């Protein structure tokens, strides 16, 4: 079978070098990976620049890069909301206001924090739903990687799925979370180096930003301009974007999804953990340069994309095929391959931690040795990877993978966020109040999705509104149940809840080390960009 | 395990330095030798981007000369 690219020997050398590199990283890390803390938490020893890049990069998979460049070509700059309002405020809030409680609780996972704050049942619901969801997402990632490699290079679907799964398994098996984090950081630099030439070529060719915008439909250069009404690509107005996407979905993902939160737990101190999401926010605002803006360039170069038999999803690959020759093609493919593989690695390590600490240790074998849990973690990785491969072949039956993932995410993640917000910032929230908000949120999400006869213009609009209302319902139920049940004592909540624990002070440090100052700079940058590209 | 026996963490900066120096050299030399490019652009992208990657790689190697600290002295005074 023939693909879009004609890869030469040099391209294969570049791809192969990446495989060798990640396996070498895993091999070198194995001797730093002895205890459970090493394997599951990177020994809580990493500096903030590493955890910060990984925090952002764990989410920057290839589906994201390909999907968002397609979104840029189809809808324009309005897609940037997923990176700006949908992430930056959440990351800043996480760093300043939530991280101190996460860190001080010494929890090893998000479900474990729920256990400390609420009860075993709350942890159980979260742990099981997270474990199932993570394996599904990992499988979807594998499948879409197979599809992309088939379209671009003509590789066999089955072979590319199996080979990449085995390589990923090999390096996370050896180095645990550290392997995953190191390759995420590598992936971030590869994505920049592999895709930025397209952005630069596009901007130079069309004469800068204004030149580029003059080659595409007028409103494609704006972020907020069309949000006064619902007549825009997102199919909804500013309220749903600010509160549904920005407040609820963004906060839910960046503050409670264990895939990203696990990166902060690997940081070497509370301050490093606090600045992790704030560093990440500085990078996150510029991510549109390697996907959404690339989509705009694709639209300017191929004005009929999406209408002449080509797919928007091919926006990025079509530009690569046009401007890259043998050599750069290899680098571009490696960037995409790397981000597929790290996405998988991240999911598998997060799954393994939750399985081992929150399911196996909590319900199956409470008092085993540390060595036994590390062994169990490696076993869980292998089984999780096999399950992912099966899921990959099932995933083929869903038409739009991104929408499917968003749907899944809003069912589980939003209720947890409601529970967290109540639990961390209102110490009156009781164990069963937390549990009921979590469960009622999941149930209401299902009702909203399947049973309510409301029509929405786009799947995005539905997800935004659903997230918002799920949060409202879960919060209301949580408050109501808390008022009728017995609260925990201050002694039990020491260190993990606002009002019992004080925030740490960094007054003695220089400004660039203080989370508060860094957060202000990030916020100012976010506001400035929104105004410039309004 | 005793903490004092534990080796300092592997330096990611050095690993990145090795990877990007290798990629930079490979791509740059390939660009120099073959000098073929798609008709749609008028310069040798492989060569120039290879040089840029080489610079990135060398910068990482330079940063990694100083061994990584395993803890930050600023973080110990309060909690």
Interface residues (C-beta under 8 A of the other chain):
Chain A: X10 X13 X14 X17 X18 X21 X25 X28 X29 X31 X32 X34 X35 X43 X45 X46 X47 X50 X178 X182 X185 X186 X189 X193 X197 X201 X268 X269 X270 X271 X272 X322 X323 X324 X325 X326 X327 X328 X331 X504 X505 X508 X509 X513
Chain B: X1 X6 X7 X9 X10 X12 X15 X16 X19 X20 X22 X23 X26 X27 X30 X31 X34 X36 X37 X38 X40 X41 X45 X46 X49 X50 X52 X53 X56 X68 X69 X70 X71 X72 X74 X75 X76 X77 X78 X79
